[in-house]
Amino acid sequence: MLIRAATAKDAAEICTVLRRSITELCAADHQNDPQILSQWLANKTEDNLRTWIAREGQIYCVAEIDGRIAGVAAVSATDGVLLNYVSPDYQHRGVSKALMAVSEGWLKQQGQVVSRLTSTATAKQFYEKLGYLPEGDAKTGRSGIPSFPMSKAL
């Protein structure tokens, strides 16, 4: 597995990974409700990804396996871990864990002592296994599903 910085050229493949991961792996969150899925996927476009990848103060990383993007993570110096998604084709192969290690390492390089993120119900147990603890009550996210603020000392 190769972890590298994402580029604008990766936008289409990253978009596919995000959309498939949400649709296929996060059913516990969206319950296959078309309205929730539509809201959650609405901003997952190639144009948005190119814009997000280019933003200052954050990084997007991809995990590649056999030349294919297996997962994507984004982390911001001010907002912590923004996203961490794995392609259904590479689930349970250490992709998300590797991306989190890189994200946390980058936060440390930025002088951060705490990593923060907002988890879905689907990913909550995964983050707990990495040492993340609840930080306040669950909230309702933009797409109408519960989200769980979490943090971990670095």
Beta strands, then each sheet from edge to edge (+ up, - down):
strand 1: 2-5
strand 2: 58-65
strand 3: 68-76
strand 4: 80-86
strand 5: 114-119
strand 6: 133-134
strand 7: 139-140
strand 8: 146-153
sheet 1: 1+ 2- 3+ 4-
sheet 2: 5+ 8- 6+
sheet 3: 5+ 8- 7+
end
